[in-house]
Amino acid sequence: MQNQLILFGTQGCHLCEDAEHLLQALDLPYQYLDIIDDEKLLQRYEISIPVLMQNSASNPKELYWPFTADTINHWLKGN
């Protein structure tokens, strides 16, 4: 994959676990970032997690929960 996927979440968040399972089922490589470890991320995402980001230097995009496998695939094709 040309652009890195980052999943923002936190420990104990069942929705974040669901999002991780989705990414694993789709066999998509991603990095998991716990927002609790970064004050800026916490302020930005605390009521929005899980959030999936396609980290492209030229045009980063975010996908907010709820999302499905179809939603992720469509979102990735549109980026």
Residue, then its C-alpha position, 0 to 999 in steps of 0.5 A: m500500500q502506498n499510503q500508511l493507514i493509522l487507526f486512532g483509538t484507546q485501550g478498553c474501547h470496544l468500537c476501536e477493537d471492532a475497527e481493528h478486527l475489520l482492518q485485520a479481516l481486510d488484511l490491511p496493514y495499519q499502525y495503531l496509535d493510542i490517543i491517551d499517549d498524546e495530549k494533542l491526539l486526545q483533544r482532537y479525537e477523544i469523542s470520535i474514536p475510532v478514526l482511520m487515517q490514510n496518512s499521505a504527505s500530499n493529502p491525509k484523509e480521515l474516516y470516522w466511525p461507524f465504518t464497514a469493510d465496504t466503507i473502508n474499501h470505497w474510501l480507499k479507492g476514492n483517495 
